[in-house]
Amino acid sequence: MFKNKWYILYFFILAIVSWFTAEVVTFIMLGLILITLENIHTTLKKAFNMRDED
């Protein structure tokens, strides 16, 4: 499910912060945005590396 160990850290930190601030939905959305940006970054790095190999 998790391709990167950082995802678990993101979720853990967001869970702690959302528990203290009682803004669960906001932090869930921020977590999803972080994961999406990480996936986009990884995909772009792979594409760039494939282009360099050609």
C-alpha positions as CSV (number, residue, x, y, z in Angstrom):
1,M,0.0,0.0,0.0
2,F,2.7,2.5,0.9
3,K,5.5,2.8,-1.6
4,N,7.5,5.1,0.6
5,K,8.3,5.0,4.3
6,W,7.7,8.8,4.4
7,Y,4.0,8.3,3.9
8,I,3.8,6.5,7.3
9,L,5.6,9.4,8.9
10,Y,3.3,12.0,7.2
11,F,0.2,10.1,8.4
12,F,1.6,9.8,11.9
13,I,2.5,13.5,12.2
14,L,-0.8,14.6,10.7
15,A,-2.7,12.3,13.1
16,I,-1.0,13.8,16.1
17,V,-1.5,17.4,15.0
18,S,-5.2,16.8,14.1
19,W,-5.8,15.1,17.4
20,F,-4.5,18.2,19.3
21,T,-6.2,20.8,17.1
22,A,-9.5,18.9,16.4
23,E,-9.2,19.8,12.7
24,V,-9.2,16.3,11.3
25,V,-10.6,17.0,7.8
26,T,-8.1,19.8,7.1
27,F,-5.1,17.6,8.0
28,I,-6.5,14.6,6.1
29,M,-6.7,16.8,3.0
30,L,-3.2,18.1,3.6
31,G,-1.9,14.5,3.9
32,L,-3.6,13.6,0.6
33,I,-2.1,16.6,-1.1
34,L,1.4,15.7,0.2
35,I,1.0,12.1,-1.0
36,T,-0.2,13.3,-4.4
37,L,2.7,15.7,-4.8
38,E,5.2,13.0,-3.8
39,N,3.7,10.7,-6.5
40,I,3.9,13.4,-9.1
41,H,7.5,14.1,-8.2
42,T,8.5,10.4,-8.4
43,T,6.8,10.0,-11.7
44,L,8.5,13.1,-13.2
45,K,11.9,11.8,-11.9
46,K,11.4,8.5,-13.5
47,A,10.3,10.1,-16.8
48,F,13.4,12.4,-16.7
49,N,15.7,9.5,-16.0
50,M,14.2,7.4,-18.9
51,R,14.6,10.4,-21.2
52,D,18.3,10.7,-20.2
53,E,19.0,7.0,-20.9
54,D,17.8,7.3,-24.5
